[in-house]
Amino acid sequence: MNKHKLVRIIAKHTPVWLRRFLRRNISMMDYDLWLYEQQNPYASITEDQNNDYNSPYLFGIVKEFAHDHKSYIIACQELGVPFKVLDISGSNWIDVIKDSQCDIYLIWPSVAMTIWNEMFDDRVRVMVEEMGKVVYPTMKEIWIYENKRRARDWLIANDIPHPETWVFYNMDDALAFADKREMPIVFKTNLGASASGVKILRDRASLRKTIRRAFQKGVVPTHKDKRDVQWGSVLLQEYLHDVREWRMVRIGDSYFGYRKEIVSDFHSGSHGWSWDDPPKTLLNLLRDVTEKGSFTSMDVDIFETTDGRLLVNELQTVFGATTPVDQLRVNDKPGRYIYKENSEEWIFEDGDFSPNACANERIKYLIETRFLERFRR
């Protein structure tokens, strides 16, 4: 029997506490990579030349280590759009891109490991700046993705309201800050989706201990490989009591939003939501943020405080969209908002605009707006 299959069988009969203990002490990455592939029914598909959609573009789908790129494969097949799946993790990756003859490259940056995330940052930058390739989401959107330090600096530089956030690269400075900062406070690792690297520190002793650990031994977010240690910096954020959080999304010219529910102190990764129709103030902030950044594939998570302030908490250019699949419902109808420039009105259109983690909507936006043409002028 395949050793990974054996591990999977054993894992099903192993208590959760023991599985977590083993992950903290044993690298499971080979098993995880095998499992990612097993869970992707499209793993063997490398291309499809069908063009029922009359696409002017051949899409290159860049393979992602955890197989999140499968959303693009499904979307292309459902729309009838030609594509090739490309692996850029090898040493010959530049030849892979050169030989592909693709017009636009669809990217889902990997966050399963820090080194993989860095690989996407590095190689996408070379593709765009040195090879003249067009990627989507854009390089700027990818650069901010799952990097809380970069997102924090971008928000400050663009005068966008957000929870007060501090970043330290010196332990003594961080400890001096800890001695005078009001508690509780939120600690976040730089990389870590679905609250996996987030801790609410409620006393000063815990804060000082966490700071020392971050600068010395380092911190591994929950569920990450034990070798994926993040160290040498600390990101701290003000703790906001009783906030409501909204997931607000823009894909092309389509706008979405719903309210996230709190589970065990966290909104992120809670898989709880309410179909509240987002107020126009939230849609306006979403549009303001994305217009400032020229973002057309962006999830903007927004805190609504008890005193009525709206604060941008996170920016994610790609995101899980399986629970829920719909990104907006109004009067129990799935749909989207569009913005009418002339009248400055938000208009709701019912329909299915967010299948496959919004991959269909991204691809339709690229084709219907002739996205590539702006780079060829």
C-alpha positions as CSV (number, residue, x, y, z in Angstrom):
1,M,0.0,0.0,0.0
2,N,1.1,3.5,-0.8
3,K,2.6,5.0,2.4
4,H,0.6,8.2,2.0
5,K,-2.7,6.2,1.8
6,L,-1.6,4.4,5.0
7,V,-1.1,7.7,6.7
8,R,-4.5,8.9,5.5
9,I,-6.2,5.8,7.0
10,I,-4.4,6.2,10.3
11,A,-5.2,9.9,10.5
12,K,-8.9,9.2,10.2
13,H,-8.7,7.2,13.5
14,T,-6.3,9.5,15.3
15,P,-7.6,12.1,17.8
16,V,-7.4,15.7,16.7
17,W,-5.1,16.6,19.6
18,L,-2.6,13.9,18.5
19,R,-2.7,15.0,14.9
20,R,-1.9,18.5,15.9
21,F,0.9,17.4,18.1
22,L,2.4,15.3,15.3
23,R,2.2,18.2,12.9
24,R,4.0,20.5,15.3
25,N,6.9,18.0,15.5
26,I,7.0,16.1,12.2
27,S,7.0,17.5,8.7
28,M,4.0,16.3,6.8
29,M,4.6,18.3,3.6
30,D,5.2,15.2,1.4
31,Y,1.9,13.8,2.5
32,D,0.2,17.1,2.1
33,L,1.4,17.5,-1.5
34,W,0.1,14.0,-2.2
35,L,-3.2,14.8,-0.6
36,Y,-3.6,18.1,-2.5
37,E,-3.2,16.2,-5.7
38,Q,-5.6,13.4,-4.7
39,Q,-8.3,16.0,-3.8
40,N,-8.0,17.7,-7.2
41,P,-10.0,15.7,-9.8
42,Y,-8.6,17.9,-12.5
43,A,-4.9,17.2,-11.6
44,S,-4.3,15.3,-14.8
45,I,-5.7,18.0,-17.1
46,T,-2.9,20.1,-18.7
47,E,-4.7,21.8,-21.5
48,D,-7.9,22.3,-23.5
49,Q,-8.1,24.1,-26.8
50,N,-11.9,24.4,-26.9
51,N,-13.0,28.0,-27.7
52,D,-16.8,28.1,-27.5
53,Y,-16.5,31.5,-25.8
54,N,-14.6,32.9,-28.8
55,S,-11.8,34.0,-26.5
56,P,-9.1,36.1,-28.2
57,Y,-6.7,34.8,-25.6
58,L,-5.0,31.5,-24.8
59,F,-4.8,31.4,-21.0
60,G,-1.8,30.0,-19.1
61,I,-2.9,28.6,-15.8
62,V,0.0,28.5,-13.4
63,K,0.0,25.4,-11.2
64,E,-0.2,26.1,-7.5
65,F,1.3,23.7,-4.9
66,A,-2.0,23.1,-3.0
67,H,-3.9,22.9,-6.3
68,D,-6.0,26.0,-5.8
69,H,-5.4,26.6,-9.5
70,K,-8.1,24.0,-10.2
71,S,-10.7,26.8,-9.9
72,Y,-9.3,28.3,-13.1
73,I,-9.3,24.9,-14.9
74,I,-13.0,24.4,-14.1
75,A,-13.9,28.0,-15.0
76,C,-12.1,27.7,-18.4
77,Q,-13.9,24.4,-19.2
78,E,-17.3,25.7,-18.1
79,L,-16.8,28.8,-20.2
80,G,-15.3,27.0,-23.2
81,V,-12.0,29.0,-23.1
82,P,-8.6,27.6,-24.3
83,F,-5.9,27.1,-21.7
84,K,-2.7,25.4,-20.7
85,V,-1.5,24.4,-17.2
86,L,2.1,25.5,-16.6
87,D,4.4,24.5,-13.7
88,I,6.8,27.3,-12.9
89,S,8.4,25.6,-9.9
90,G,11.2,23.9,-11.9
91,S,14.7,25.3,-12.7
92,N,13.7,25.6,-16.4
93,W,10.6,27.6,-15.6
94,I,11.5,30.5,-17.9
95,D,11.6,28.1,-20.9
96,V,8.2,26.8,-19.8
97,I,6.8,30.3,-20.0
98,K,8.6,31.2,-23.3
99,D,7.4,28.0,-25.0
100,S,3.8,28.2,-23.8
101,Q,2.6,30.8,-26.4
102,C,0.0,32.0,-23.9
103,D,-1.4,35.5,-23.9
104,I,-2.4,35.9,-20.3
105,Y,-1.3,34.0,-17.2
106,L,-3.7,33.2,-14.4
107,I,-2.1,33.2,-11.0
108,W,-3.2,31.8,-7.7
109,P,-0.2,32.5,-5.4
110,S,0.6,29.7,-3.0
111,V,0.4,30.4,0.8
112,A,0.9,26.8,2.0
113,M,4.6,27.6,2.7
114,T,6.5,30.9,2.9
115,I,9.2,29.7,0.5
116,W,6.5,28.9,-2.1
117,N,4.8,32.3,-1.6
118,E,8.2,33.9,-2.2
119,M,8.7,31.8,-5.3
120,F,5.5,33.2,-6.8
121,D,6.5,36.8,-5.9
122,D,9.9,36.4,-7.5
123,R,8.9,34.6,-10.6
124,V,5.8,36.7,-11.3
125,R,8.0,39.8,-11.1
126,V,10.4,38.4,-13.6
127,M,7.5,37.4,-15.9
128,V,6.1,40.9,-15.9
129,E,9.1,43.2,-15.7
130,E,11.8,41.2,-17.6
131,M,9.7,39.1,-20.0
132,G,6.8,41.5,-20.7
133,K,4.1,38.9,-19.8
134,V,0.6,39.8,-18.6
135,V,-0.5,38.2,-15.4
136,Y,-3.8,38.2,-13.6
137,P,-4.4,39.2,-10.9
138,T,-1.8,41.9,-11.5
139,M,1.7,41.8,-10.1
140,K,0.7,44.6,-7.6
141,E,-2.3,42.6,-6.3
142,I,-0.2,39.5,-6.0
143,W,2.6,41.4,-4.2
144,I,0.2,42.4,-1.4
145,Y,-1.5,39.0,-1.2
146,E,-1.0,37.2,2.2
147,N,1.7,39.7,3.3
148,K,0.3,41.6,6.2
149,R,3.3,43.9,6.4
150,R,3.0,45.0,2.8
151,A,-0.8,45.4,3.1
152,R,-0.4,47.6,6.2
153,D,2.2,49.9,4.6
154,W,0.0,50.2,1.4
155,L,-3.0,51.2,3.5
156,I,-1.0,53.8,5.4
157,A,0.6,55.2,2.2
158,N,-2.9,55.6,0.6
159,D,-4.6,57.1,3.7
160,I,-7.1,54.3,3.9
161,P,-8.6,53.9,7.4
162,H,-7.6,50.6,9.1
163,P,-7.0,49.2,12.6
164,E,-3.9,50.8,14.1
165,T,-1.0,48.4,13.3
166,W,2.6,48.4,14.4
167,V,5.5,46.5,12.8
168,F,8.9,46.0,14.6
169,Y,12.2,44.5,13.3
170,N,14.0,45.2,16.6
171,M,13.1,43.2,19.7
172,D,14.0,45.9,22.2
173,D,11.8,48.4,20.4
174,A,8.9,45.8,20.5
175,L,9.4,45.1,24.2
176,A,9.5,48.8,25.0
177,F,6.2,49.2,23.1
178,A,4.8,46.3,25.0
179,D,5.5,47.9,28.4
180,K,3.2,50.8,27.6
181,R,0.6,49.4,25.2
182,E,-3.0,49.0,26.4
183,M,-4.2,45.4,26.5
184,P,-5.5,43.2,24.9
185,I,-3.7,43.4,21.6
186,V,-3.6,41.2,18.5
187,F,-0.5,39.4,17.3
188,K,-0.3,38.3,13.6
189,T,2.2,36.3,11.6
190,N,3.0,37.9,8.3
191,L,1.8,34.9,6.4
192,G,-1.1,32.9,7.6
193,A,-4.6,32.5,6.1
194,S,-7.9,31.9,8.0
195,A,-6.6,33.3,11.3
196,S,-4.0,30.5,11.5
197,G,-1.3,33.0,12.6
198,V,-3.5,35.2,14.8
199,K,-3.5,35.4,18.6
200,I,-5.4,37.7,20.9
201,L,-3.0,38.5,23.8
202,R,-4.9,39.6,26.9
203,D,-2.0,40.3,29.3
204,R,1.4,41.9,29.2
205,A,3.3,38.8,30.1
206,S,1.8,36.9,27.1
207,L,2.7,39.8,24.9
208,R,6.3,39.9,26.0
209,K,6.6,36.2,25.7
210,T,5.3,36.2,22.2
211,I,7.6,39.0,21.1
212,R,10.6,37.2,22.5
213,R,9.6,34.0,20.8
214,A,9.1,35.8,17.4
215,F,12.6,37.2,17.5
216,Q,14.3,34.1,18.9
217,K,12.8,30.7,18.2
218,G,10.2,32.0,15.8
219,V,6.5,31.3,15.3
220,V,4.9,28.6,13.1
221,P,1.2,29.4,12.3
222,T,-1.3,26.7,13.1
223,H,-1.5,23.9,10.5
224,K,1.8,25.0,8.8
225,D,4.8,22.8,8.3
226,K,7.0,22.8,11.4
227,R,9.9,24.0,9.4
228,D,8.0,27.1,8.2
229,V,9.2,29.3,11.0
230,Q,8.5,33.1,10.8
231,W,10.9,35.1,12.8
232,G,12.8,38.4,13.0
233,S,9.8,40.7,13.1
234,V,6.5,41.3,15.0
235,L,3.2,42.7,13.7
236,L,0.7,43.9,16.4
237,Q,-2.7,45.3,15.8
238,E,-5.1,47.1,18.1
239,Y,-7.9,45.0,19.5
240,L,-11.3,46.2,18.6
241,H,-14.2,45.1,20.8
242,D,-17.5,44.0,19.3
243,V,-16.7,44.8,15.7
244,R,-18.7,43.5,12.8
245,E,-16.7,42.3,9.8
246,W,-17.7,42.4,6.2
247,R,-16.2,40.5,3.3
248,M,-16.4,43.0,0.4
249,V,-15.2,41.8,-3.0
250,R,-14.6,43.4,-6.4
251,I,-14.0,41.3,-9.5
252,G,-13.8,43.4,-12.6
253,D,-16.8,45.7,-12.5
254,S,-18.8,43.4,-10.2
255,Y,-19.1,44.1,-6.5
256,F,-20.1,41.7,-3.8
257,G,-20.4,41.6,0.0
258,Y,-21.7,39.7,3.0
259,R,-21.3,39.8,6.8
260,K,-18.9,37.4,8.5
261,E,-19.9,35.9,11.8
262,I,-17.6,35.5,14.8
263,V,-16.6,31.9,15.9
264,S,-14.2,31.6,18.8
265,D,-13.1,35.3,18.8
266,F,-12.3,35.2,15.0
267,H,-14.2,36.3,11.8
268,S,-11.5,35.0,9.5
269,G,-11.8,31.3,8.8
270,S,-15.0,31.0,10.8
271,H,-17.1,29.8,7.9
272,G,-20.0,31.7,9.4
273,W,-21.9,34.4,7.5
274,S,-25.1,36.4,7.2
275,W,-26.7,37.6,4.0
276,D,-27.0,41.2,5.1
277,D,-27.3,43.6,2.2
278,P,-24.1,45.6,2.5
279,P,-24.7,49.3,3.1
280,K,-23.8,51.7,0.3
281,T,-21.0,53.2,2.6
282,L,-19.3,49.8,2.5
283,L,-19.6,49.5,-1.3
284,N,-18.2,53.1,-1.6
285,L,-15.2,52.2,0.5
286,L,-14.6,49.0,-1.5
287,R,-14.7,51.0,-4.7
288,D,-12.4,53.7,-3.2
289,V,-9.8,51.2,-2.1
290,T,-9.8,49.3,-5.4
291,E,-9.8,52.4,-7.5
292,K,-6.7,53.7,-5.6
293,G,-4.9,50.5,-6.2
294,S,-6.2,49.8,-9.7
295,F,-7.4,46.5,-8.2
296,T,-10.0,44.4,-10.1
297,S,-9.5,41.2,-8.2
298,M,-9.7,42.0,-4.5
299,D,-11.3,40.9,-1.3
300,V,-11.4,43.9,1.1
301,D,-12.3,42.7,4.6
302,I,-13.8,45.6,6.5
303,F,-14.4,46.1,10.2
304,E,-17.5,48.1,11.3
305,T,-16.9,49.4,14.8
306,T,-19.5,50.2,17.4
307,D,-19.0,53.9,16.9
308,G,-19.7,53.6,13.1
309,R,-16.1,53.7,11.7
310,L,-15.2,51.5,8.7
311,L,-11.7,50.1,8.9
312,V,-10.0,47.9,6.3
313,N,-8.6,44.8,8.0
314,E,-7.1,42.7,5.2
315,L,-6.6,42.7,1.4
316,Q,-6.7,39.3,-0.5
317,T,-6.5,39.2,-4.3
318,V,-7.7,35.5,-4.3
319,F,-9.6,33.8,-1.6
320,G,-11.6,30.7,-0.8
321,A,-15.2,31.0,-1.8
322,T,-16.7,27.6,-1.0
323,T,-18.5,28.5,2.2
324,P,-20.4,30.4,1.0
325,V,-20.2,30.0,-2.7
326,D,-22.3,33.1,-3.4
327,Q,-20.5,36.4,-2.5
328,L,-23.8,38.4,-2.3
329,R,-27.5,37.8,-1.8
330,V,-30.2,40.4,-1.7
331,N,-33.6,39.3,-0.7
332,D,-32.3,35.7,-0.9
333,K,-31.3,36.2,-4.6
334,P,-27.6,35.7,-5.5
335,G,-26.2,38.5,-7.6
336,R,-23.8,41.5,-7.8
337,Y,-23.8,45.2,-7.6
338,I,-22.6,47.4,-10.4
339,Y,-21.7,51.1,-10.2
340,K,-23.3,53.6,-12.5
341,E,-20.8,56.4,-13.0
342,N,-23.2,58.9,-14.5
343,S,-25.8,58.7,-11.7
344,E,-23.4,57.5,-9.0
345,E,-25.9,54.7,-8.1
346,W,-25.4,51.1,-7.1
347,I,-27.6,48.8,-9.1
348,F,-28.3,45.2,-8.0
349,E,-28.4,42.5,-10.7
350,D,-29.4,39.0,-9.8
351,G,-27.5,36.0,-11.2
352,D,-24.7,33.6,-10.6
353,F,-21.5,35.7,-10.7
354,S,-19.2,33.9,-8.3
355,P,-18.8,30.2,-9.2
356,N,-15.4,28.5,-8.8
357,A,-14.1,31.0,-6.2
358,C,-15.0,33.8,-8.7
359,A,-12.6,32.4,-11.4
360,N,-15.4,32.5,-14.0
361,E,-16.0,36.2,-13.4
362,R,-12.2,37.0,-13.5
363,I,-11.9,35.2,-16.9
364,K,-15.0,36.9,-18.4
365,Y,-13.8,40.3,-17.2
366,L,-10.4,39.7,-19.0
367,I,-12.0,38.6,-22.2
368,E,-14.9,41.1,-22.4
369,T,-12.8,44.2,-21.5
370,R,-10.0,43.1,-23.8
371,F,-7.7,43.4,-20.8
372,L,-4.6,42.5,-22.8
373,E,-5.0,45.4,-25.2
374,R,-4.0,48.0,-22.6
375,F,-0.6,46.4,-22.4
376,R,-0.1,46.2,-26.1
377,R,-0.6,49.9,-26.8
